[in-house]
Amino acid sequence: MRTDTGQVFRLEDYRPSDYLIPRTELDFRLGQDSTRVVAKLAIERRADVDKPVRLELDGDGLQLRRIEIDGAQLPEDAFEATPDSLVIHNPPASGRFTLLIETELAPSRNEALMGLYRSSKVYCTQCEAEGFRRITYFLDRPDILSVYTVRIEAERAEAPLLLSNGNPVEHGDLGQGWHYAVWHDPFPKPSYLFALVAGDLGCIKDRFVTASGKDVELGIYVEHGKENQAGYAMDALRRSMKWDEDVFGCEYDLDVFNIVAVSDFNMGAMENKGLNIFNDKYVLADEETATDGDFANIEAIIAHEYFHNWTGNRITCRDWFQLCLKEGLTVFRDHEFSADERSRPVKRIAEVRTLRAHQFPEDQGPLAHPVRPRRYREINNFYTATVYEKGSEVVRMIRTVLGAELFRGGMDLYFERHDGDAATIEDFLKVFEDVSGKDLSQFALWYHQAGTPNLSVSTSHNSGSGEFTIEIEQSVPPTPSESRKRLMHIPLAFGLVGADGKDMAYAAVEGATVDNGVIHVRKRKHVVTFSGIAERPVLSLNRGFSAPVTLTVEQRPDDLMFLASHDSDPFSRWQAFNTLLTDATIAAFKSSLGGKQQTFSPGLVTLAGRIAGTDGLEHAFRALALTLPGEADIAREIGKNIDPDAIHAGREALARAIAAANGEIFSQLYEGLRSNGAFSPDAASAGRRALRNTLLDYLAILPGGEKRAAEHFATATNMTDRAAALAILAHRHGGSEETKKALAEFDKRYRSDPLVMDKWFMIQATAPGASAVDAVRALMEHPAFSIANPNRVRSLIGGFASANQTGFHRADGAGYAFFAETVLAVEKRNPQVAARLATAMRSWRSLEPKRQAKARAALVSIQAKDGLSADLRDIIDRTLA
């Protein structure tokens, strides 16, 4: 475990390396406790470095066994080797030489799951961001691009399968039970994209013929016996390859494309060139073990990692400050793929919910940072919602600002101009300026400035002159290390909705630039006036969530009710109803604090019934609309002095009111959505199941609800329905005999399937109430729990901390104390997982004073621990700062 050195890396300090490594040859002789790695590196001094300088290579916990230059062993006084660095004092003056380095590794003892490790009898690598230096000494930085040739030797009985990047070159027998394989990747790549997998795995194969006629062999490797669960992933891969050709003109370039699924993995997946390595939860699926959400995630993540072949691999990042250049851009691409494959409105709502749940709190707390950070202590901690999700929103805004045609032209130019480059955000923006002729310097602040902008909006209508005026004021709240903010360019999509529910025609007579239904907000205050508006319209703002901002709008409740019923933009229609639900929950929260019982608008609860039964709306849309804002979402809207118990009480009161007012309607719809047909993971079928399960959640509140949920569980024919019913029982009827029976039955049925058991742990970890702390602690003793498995830790401990507001934020601080203790236990094995868990504490300052003090004490107890890893100390220090 690498401890914190306190070093801060700054964007302004970037300088090119003095040396390049154009060719890398790696020779592995694999052993569980002793793996030999021989690296033969072609080293070249940069052309603009005119005199010999020492060569400094990165390492992390390495054991050096041999070092040679041009075939001659290097004398001890010519170099300095530590576990974390290798310095060659006087490299050959010619500036060109071959450096041979032999290191020794112990994969079976690598519990951090970075570099080369062994998982479930499979050798596996994870090198992003800085894992390659745990394999051999190297210039382990993204701007060092090298052509790799890899030879792997292993015992055939232990590892009949030997995979690496690129194309297979040769394989053969070595005698005495050993064999070898050689792989060559002709495309220069940074070290973080190196991959190796060796083991005994099952496989499914397919082929894909590219647009130019190249025949590509596709392989997905999984544990033996699970091949039948990899079919959906293969189908998603083929669809991704075709979509990327059709929509972005990106064709695959190697002869093979392989995916390997492993059970112990720190990330969701990794885009290594030609050899993607996946957490198996994002590959394995069938109706018995995977929910509709799992199928959708597999589709999206398979696509995401494949799309990296161009946006991340062929064009990579100059340095880690440019991480959003590959991640934000590729998230945008996978969002577009899913929108085309499924439902664009439903996908957009889901994206925004994710952004608000994860990125908005980041922007509003101590961990706030720009989409392109300017400094970091530990790069692993910047794989954040800001880089990924907000980064995607910035790309989407570029398309909104330029229009679809110019955006595609800019992407084409980006691929043409920077193929084979390690690029920057400036390179990316420049192609769009060049194709459009527009100055994007103000827009670029979305990359450089942290914080979520707020737009305060008021309107007025003059019936005499037929003018409708919108006044807009923008502000960006201060964030850590950045108190003064510059004005942003915010593309704000809008509509003026008439009494008939249709958008009104208008002419903009003055004020902000209005173009194709978008107001381009660039100033702090401005006014835009529309003429020819005889009747007062209802203003629909930020349609499609055109910009990741918050809105403070002077708007009548009746206007929101009208938009929730009539807005032609599906996102805005959902947003209007969601705002009404949020406002009602906050009012109930305030009443709960005052010891009063909240009454809800009859119009609001009736509207829920109307939305549920509107045939013209997609089932999935109706399910999302009826899903109440989460307790964390409500807390974010309230902002400070948060009492999670009061929020929970207010939210439950609203749920009971909606259920009571619409019980008959919901029951009829629930029964009408029952399906006796064969299971299909397609969007329409998933939408019907989503709506039926959402209705069940309401019906479970009513008399007889527990029995109905138990019956739903008992008769379920797929994991979506079974897991939904179990969650409803555990969350609404926890402790009852029916719930205990269902939990026990689920455990017995699926105990041998780790991915399904993750659901079982998560459902119990997120069951609300003060007893959750004790329940989670007890579940850690369950035979299926392992603190060494990231998926299991995320499902139980992560689920408890991030999605159980009343349990985690228990008033006596027991949740925080348990969490601190557990984070430290996880860190002993896996600092990355521990650091990501710790981000659950980022909003501690928004709590009411007593909880706030207890949360701070738990954070300080972690901070005071000697020998903290760089990963965890960075998060804790910034959270407490």
N, C-alpha and C positions, 0 to 999 in steps of 0.2 A: 504494500500500500504506500503510495507516494504521499508524504506529508506536505503540509503547506510551507512554501518557501517565502511567501509574501510578495513574490514578484508580480508586477502588474505589466501586462502587455498593452501597448497603445498603438492605435492605427497610425498616428503620425510618425511613429518610429520605424515603420516598415522600410526595409531596404532589401534589394535582391541579394541572394546568396552569392558569395564569391565563387562558388563551384557549382557545376551541374553534374548530373548522373544520367547521361543519355541511355545507358544500357545497364540492366540489372539481371544477373543470373543467380538464382537461389537453388540450393540443393538441400533437401530435408531428408534426414533419416529419423523416422518417427519412433518414439518410445514413450510410454506413459509417464515414466519418471525421469527419463533422459532422452531428449530430442536434440540431435545435432543439426545445426543450421550453418551452412557455408554460403556466404554471400560474396559474389565476385562482381565488383562495381567498377564500371568504366567511369573514371573521374576526369572532368575537364574544368580547368579554370575559365571563368567567364572571359570573353574576348575583351571586355572593357576593364578588366583587372590586370594592370600592366606589370605587376611584380608578384613574386611568390608570397603567399600568406598562409598562415596555418589553417588546417582543415579541422573543423569542430563538428562532430557527429552526435546526434541525439541518441540516448539510451534510456531505459527504464528497468532497473532491476536485473541487468544482464550479467552473465558470466563470460568473459572473454577467454577463449581457448587458443586462438592462433590469429596472427596478423601478418600479412605479407604485402609487399608492394612490388609489382612486376615480377612475381615469382620468388622474391627473396624475402626471407624472414626479417622483420623489422627489429632492430635492437631495442632493448628496454628503455634506453634513454631517448629514443626517437619519438616516443608517444607517451601519453598519460591516459590510462583507462580506469574509470570508476563504473559502478553499476549504471550510472545515469548519463555518462558522456564518454566520448573517445576523442582525444585531441592528438593530431599528428603535427608535430612542431614545425618540421621543414619538409613539406611535400616536394617531389621532384620539380626542379625549376622549369622544366618544359611545360608544366601545366597540364599534361595528359599522362595518365597512368592507370594501371589496374590495381585496385585495392581488394585484397581477399581478407575476409573476417569470418572467423568461426566462433559461434556462440553455442551455449548449451542451455536448454530450457527444461522445465518440468511441467508439462501441460496438465497433468492430473492434480497438481497443487495450485493451479491458477483459478482461485475462486472469484477474482475480480471480473472474469469473463472478458478481458481485454487482451489483445495479442493472440497468441496461440493457446487454446485451452481444450480440455476434453469434457464433453457433455454426453451423458447417456451412451458411453462407449464410442463416441464419434469425436474425432479431432476437428476442431473448428477455429476459425479466426474471426476477430472483430477488430478492425484497425482504425475506424473513424472514432474520434478525431486524431488521437495520438497513440494508437495501439501498435503501430508497426515498429516503433522503437522498443517494444517489449519482445521483439523477435530478433532483430539485429540492429547494430548501430547504423544510423542513416541520417541523411538530411530530411527529416520527417516533417515536411511542410508542403502545403498544396501546390506551390509554384515550381516544385522540382518534378518534372515529368520524365518518365523513364519507360523504355520498352523492356518488358519482363519476359524472361524464359525461366520456367520453374520445373525442377526435377524432384519428384517425391518418391521415396523408398519406404516401404512398410511391410510388415508381415502380412501375407495374403489372408491368413485366417482371421486376423484382427481387422484388417482394412482392405477388403477386396476392391473397394471403390476409392479412386484417387483423383481428385478434381482440383483445378485451379482456374485462373482467368484465361480468357482467350480461346484458342482452338487447340484440340489435341494433336500432338506431333508424333509421339511414339509411346509404346508400352511394351513390357517384356518381363521375363522371369529372371531372377537373380540367383536362384538355387537356395537350398536350405529353408524353403518356405517363404522367401522374400520375393517381392516384385517391385516394379517401378513404372512410373508414367511421367511423360514430359509434356508440358503445356507452354504455348507461346502466344502472347498477346501483342499483335502488331501495332496497337494504338498506344502512344505514350500516355501514361497515367501517373497521378500522384500516388504516394505510398499508402494513403488512407483507403485506396480502392483495391489494394491487394487482398486476395482471398485464397484460402486453402480449406478443403474438406476431405477427410479420409475416414472411412468406416465401413460398416456393413448396413446398407440401406436398401429399401425397396424403391421401385421407380415406375413412373408412367411416362410414356413417350408420345410425342406427336410431331407434326411438321408444320411449317408455315412457309409459304412462298411469297416473297416480298414483291413490291410493285415492279422491280426491275428483273424479277425472275430468279432471285437467289433462293435456293432451297435451304431452310434453316431447320436443324434438328432441335426440338424442344424436349427438355427433361425436367421432371419434378421428382425430387428424392425425398422420401419420408421413411419413418420407421416401418419395418416389415409388418404387414397386416393392416396398414392404414392407407394402402394405395387407393382403395375405393373412396376415400375421403378427399382425394386430391383432384378429382375431376372438375369441380367448379373452378378451382384456381387455374387449371389449364385452360378452361374455356375463357376465363377472364383475361389470361395472358394473350390468347389469340385475338380476342376482341380489342385489347389494348394496342397490339401491334398494327392492326388494320386501322384503328381510329387515328393513331399518330401519323400514319401515312396520309390519310384522307384530310385531316384537319390541320396538321402542321408540316406536312411534307417530309416527315422524319422516317427514314427507312433504317432497318436494322442492318448491321455491318459485319457481324461474325458468322461463322458456319454453325455455331451451336449457341443455345441460350439455356442455361441451367438454373434451377431454383432448388435450394436445399432447405428443409424445415428442421429446426432443432428446438429442443424443449427448454434449454437454458440460454437466454439471450437478453441483453440489456435493453435493446431497442425493439421496435416493431419489426424492422427489416433493414437490410443494407444493400445498396445498389452496386456492389462490386462488379466491375466490367465483365459481363458474360456469365457471372456466377453470383446470382443474388442469394444471400443467406437470410432466412426468415425465421422469426419467432413462429413456432408451429401453429399458434392460435390464429395466424393470418394466412394459413394455407389449408388446414384440415376442416372439412365441413360436410355434414350430411344432415338430413332432417331430424335424425335422432339425437344428434349431439350439438348442433349449431342453431342459433336463433337467426331470425331475419336480419338483425343487426350485425351478426357475425358474417353472414353472406355479403352484406353491403360493404363491410369493412374489408373483407378479403378482396372483393372486386376493386375497391379503391386503392388498396395498398399494393396489390399486384401491379396495378396500372402505374401508381406513383413510382415504384422502384424501376419498372421498365422505362418510364418516361425519362428517368435520370440518364438513360444511355446518351441522350443528347444534352439535356439541361442538367449537367453535373459531371458527366464523364467526358464526352467529346469536348465540351466546354466546361472547364472546372473553375474553381475559385483561386484567385491570386493569393489570398490569405484567409484566415478564419473569420476576419471581420466581414468578409463578403459572403458569409454562410447563406444569407437570405437569397443570394443570387441563384443558388441551386435549389434551396428548399422552398422558399416562398414562391418562386416561379413554377416549380414542379407541383406544389400543392394546387396552385391555380389550374394547372393542366389536368391534374387528376379530378379536381372539382368539376371541370368542364366535361370530362369524360363521363363521370357519374351522372351529371345532369342530362347528357345526351342519352345515356343508357337507361335512365330511370325517369324521374319526374323533375324537371328543372325547378318549378316553384318549391316543391317539397325539399329538394336538395338544398336550395338556397336558404330556406328557413332553418334547416338543420345546421348548415354552416354558420349562420349568424348566432344561433343558440350556443354553439361550441365556442365561437369567438368571444361572446359576452361572458360565458361561464369561466373561461380560462385566461383570455388575453386582457379583457378589460380590468380584472383585478390586478393583473401584472402591471398594467399601465398606471393604476391608481395606488400602488403600494411601493414598498422599499426595493423591490426587485425590478422596477421600471427601467427600461433601456430602449434605445432606438432600434428600429428594424435592422439597421447596420450599427452595431455597438461601436463605441470609440475606444473602449478599454475592457480588459477582462483579466481575472486572475486564474480562472479555470475554464477552458473553452467548453468542456462537457456541460457546464451549467448554462450555456447559451443555446442549447437545443430547446427553444422555448416556444410558447404560443405566439409571442411577438414576432420571432423570426419566421415561423411557419405560417401561422394563420393571418396575422396582420400583413406579413410579407406577401401573401397571396392577394389580400385585399388591395394592396398597392398596385400590383400588376393588373388587377381587374379595373382599378381606376384609370390606369393608362389607357386601357381599351375604351373606357367610357369617354375620356378626354379626346382621344384621337378618332374614335369610330372603329368598327370592326375591320374595315379594309386596310386602313393605314396601320392598324395594330399588326395585322398579318404581314404586311410589308416590312414592318420593323423586325418582326421575328425572323422572317426569311433573311433579312440582312444580317441579323445577329448570328444566325447559323453560318452564313457564308463568310462573314468577316472574322469570326472568332473561333471557328473550328480548330481544335488543337491548341487553344490558348488557355491560360489561367487568367481569367478576366475579372473586372471590377464592376461595381454598380455604375460608375461613370461610363464605362464601355457600353453597358446595357442601355442606359438612358440616351446615349449619343445616337444609337441607331434609330431611335424613334424621333429624335430631333431632326436627323438627316432625312428621313423619309417624309416627315410632315412639314418641315420648315418651322416648327413651333419651338419656342423657348420653354424648356421644362425646368428651369433653375428654381423657381418657386415651388413647383410640384415636388422637386427632389427633397424638400424638407420632410416629406413622409418617410424617407429613409434615414434622415439625419437627426430627427427630433423625437424624443419620447413623449408619451402622453396622449390621451384621447381628447380630441377637440370637442368643444360643446358649441352648439348653435342655438342661440336664443331667438325665437321667432314670434313676431306678432303680425296681425293682419288688420286691414280695414277695408270697408267697401263703401263706395259712394254711388248710390243708385241713380242720382241725378246725372252724374257725368259718365256712369257706366265704367268706373275704374275700380280695380281691385289692387290693393297695395300690400306688398310683403316687405317687412323690415327684418333684417337679419343682422345679428351681431355674433362674431366668432371670438372664442377665447380658448386657450390651451392652459390647463392648470399646471403649476410647477411640479417638477419631479426631482428626485434626488440628483444632486450636482447640476441641476439645470432649472434655475428659477425664472429666468427671462425667456419667453418664447416668441418666436417669429410667426407672422401670419401665414397661414397655409392656403394652398389652392385646393378647394373642396368642391368636387362635382356633385351637386345635389339634385337628383332626379325628382320630379314633382308632377302633379296633375291637379287640375281644377275640376272638381267633380260637381256636376249639376244635380238638380233635384231628381232628375230621371235616372241618376246613377251613371250617366255617361260623362266622359271628359269633355269639357267645354273648349271651343275654339277661342283663341286669344291672339292679341298682338302685344308684344312687349314694347312699351313706349319710352322707358328710361331705366337706368340703374344697371345692375349686374348683367353680364353677358348671359343670354339665354340661347341655348342651341339644342335643338332636337329633344326638348323636354327636360333639359338639364340647366340649372342655374349654376354658373361657375363663380363660386364665392372666393374672392381673393383679398378683400379688404376687411378691416375690423368691423366697420359698420357700412351698410349700404341698403338702398331701397330699390326695389324693382316694382314698377307699376304696369299693370296690364289693362288694356282698353277693350271696349266692346263687351264688357261683362255686365249685363243688365241685372242679373240676380246674384245674390251673394253665393259664391261657391263654397264647397267644403275643400279645404286644402289637404292634399295627400302629399306627404313629404318623405324624402329619402327612399323613394320607390326602388324595390330590388336591393335595398341597402347599398345604395350607390357609393356611400362613403362610410368608413368605420368611425362614426361620431355619435355623440349623445345629443338629443334634442330636448330643448325646453320650449314648449310651444303653448302659447295662449290659445287654448282650444276648449270648446264646450264639450261636456260629456256626451251630449246628443250628437255632436259631430263624430266622435269616435264610434258611437253606436251605428251611425249612418255608414261610416267607412267599413266597419266590421261586417256590414250587411251588403254593401254595394260596390266597394272599390274594385276597379277592374284589374289592379295590380295585386296578384295573390299575396306577395310578401306584405304589402301595406295593409291588406285586409286582415292578415294574421296579426300584424303588429298592432293594429287598432284594438282588436279584441284582447290581445295579450296585455296591452297597456291598461285596459279597463280592469282586467283580472289583477294586475299588479297594484293598481291604485286601491282596489277593494281590499286586497290582502294587507296593504300598508295601513289602511284605515282600521282593519280588524286588529292588527298588531298594536296600534295605538290604544284601541279600546281595551285590549287584553292587559296592557300595562296599567291602565287605569281601573282595572277590575270590572269593566263593563262588558256587556254582551253586544257584539256588533250585529246590526241588521244590514242586509244587503239589498240593493236595488232589485225589485222584481223584474225590471227590464233586462238587467244583466243576466240573472239566472235563467230567464226565459230565452234569451238570445243563445245561451249555451245549448238549449234543446233544439232551437231552430238550426244552428250550425250543424249539430250532430245529424239531423235528418235531411239536410239539403242535398238532394241527389246530384245537383250540378257540380258539387265539389268532390275532389278525389277523396277516397277513404283515408289515405295517409295524411292529407291536409287536415281533414276533420279531426283525426287523432292528435295531431300536433296542436291544433287550435284548442282542443278540450284539455290538453295537458297543462295543469297550472304551473305558473312560474316556480322554479325551484327555490328552496329556502335560501340558498346562497345568492341567487339572483335578487331576491327581495332584500336581503341584507345589503347587497351592493347598491341598490336604489336608495335605501334609507341612509346609508353612508357612515353613520357613527352612532356610538352608544347602543350597540346591538345587543339585544337579548334573544338568543336563538330559541329559547323556550316560548317566548311570546310570539315570535314569527311562526313557529310551528303551530301554535294554538290558533293564530289568525288564519293560516293557510287551511288548516283542517276545518275550521268553521265555514270557510267559503266552500270547500269541497262538500261538506254536509248539506249546505244550502242548495247547491246545484243538484246534488243527488236527490234531495227531498222534492225539489220542484219538478224534476224530470224523470223520476223513477219509472213511470209507465212507458214514456217514450224510449228511454234508454233500454229498458227490458225488451221491448218489442224489436228494437234495432239489434240488440245483442243476439236474440234468437234468430232473427232474419239473416245474420251474418254467419251463422253456423255453416260449416262446409263439410261435406262428406266425400269430396273428391280427392284425387291424389295430390300430394304436397308438391308445390312449385315455389322456388325462391324468387320468382319474378316480382316486379314492383307492384303490380296490381294485386296479386295474391297477398304479398306482404302488407300492403295497405289495408286490406280487409281484416287481416289478423290484428294489425295495430289498432284499428278502430274498435274491434270487438274486445280486445284486452283493456283498452282505455275505458270503455264503458263498464267492464267488469270491475275495474278499480272503484268507480263510483257506486256501482250496485252493491259492492262488498260492504259499504258503509251502512246500508239499509238493513232492516230486520230480515233475517234469512240470508244475508250476504255471505257469511262464513260458509254456510252449507253450499251456496252456489259456487264459491271459489274452490271449495274442496272437490266438488263434482267436476269443475273445469279441469282441475289438476288430474283427477282420476281418469278422465276420458280423453285427455290430450293425446294426440297422435304425432306430435312434433315437439321439438325443444322450445320453440317460440312460445307456444301456449303453456307448456308445462312449467317453464321458468317464470313466465308472467304470473301464473296462478300461485306458484310457490312464494314469489315476492309479495303478492297481495296478502296472502295468509300471514307471512312473517311480519309484514309491516303494519297490517291492520288488525290482526288477531294473534299477535305474538304471545306465546305462552299457552295457547289453547291446546286442547288435545288433538284437534284436527291439524293444527300447525305442526305439532311435535310428530304426529304420524306421517305427515307429508315430508318433513325434513328427513326423518329416518328412512323412509322409503326411497327418497332421492339418493341419499348417501349409500344405501345398500346397492342400488341399481347401477350407480356410476362411479363407485369408489376406485375402480381400476382405470378410469379415464381422467387424467389430470386436468384437461381443459374444461371438462364439464364440472369437475369439482371446484374449479376456480369460481364458477357461477354460484355454486352452493355456499362457498365461503363469502363471496361478495354480498349475496342476498342477506345473510345474517349480519355481516359487518355493517350494513346500511340500515338495519331495522332501528327505528328511532327510539329514544328513551334513555334514561339514566343508566339502565342495566347493560347498555351496549358495551361499556368498558369491560365489565366482568365476562360478558359473553365472548368478546374477542380474545381476551386473555385465555379463556378456557379452550377456544378453538385452536390456539397455538399449540396445544397439547394433543390435538387430533392426529392420528397416525398419518393422514394425508398431507399435513402441513409440513413444509420445509422452509426454513428461513434462508436457505441457500438458493432457492428457486425464485427468480425475479417475478415470474407470473403469479406465484402463490403469495408472495409478499405484497405485490400491488393489489391483488384481489382482496386480501383480508386487511392488511394494515393501511394500504392506500385507500381502499374503499371506505374504511372507518374514518380516516382523517379528512378526506376530501368530500365525502357525500353523506356523512351522518352528522348534521349540524347539532342536534340535541345531545347525541352521545359524546362526540368529540369535545364539544364545548360545555361539558357538564359543569354545573356551577361551582362545585368544590375543587375543580382543577384536576381531578383524577385522570381525565382523558389526556390532558397535556403531559402529566407526569409519566403515564404509561407510554405515550408516544415518544417522549424523549428517551426513555429507557430502551425502547425497541429500535429507534433509529440508530442508536449507538451500537446495539447488537448487530444490526444489519451491516453497519459500516465496517465492522471487523472483517467481513467477507467481501463486501461489494460497495465501495464508496460512491459509485455513480447512482446506484439504486437508493442509497441512504440520502444523498443530496436531493434527489428528486422527490422523495417522500417529504423532506423537510420544507419544501415550498408550500406545503399545506398550511404553514403558519404565517404566510406572507401578509395576511390581513388582520393580524392580532391587534393592531392599534385601533381598529374600528369597533372593538368590543366594548361593552360597558365596563366601568373601572375595575370591578372586582375580578371579572374574568380576565381582563387585560393584564392585571398584575400577576395572575397565576400563569398566564401564557408566557409572559416575559420571564418569569422565574424558570420555566421549563427550558426556554431558549438559552438562558444564561447557564443553566446546568450543562447543556451540550457544549456551549462555548468554552466552559472552564475545563473540559476534558483535555488532558495532555495527549499530544500526538495525533490530533485530528487530521484527517486527509485533506488535501487541497480542495477536493470537491465539496465536502461538507462544511469546512470552515468558511469557504467563500459564501455559501448560502446563508449560514447563520450570522456571519458578520454583517452582511448587507441587510438582512432582515432586522437586525437590532440597531443598525446605524440610525 
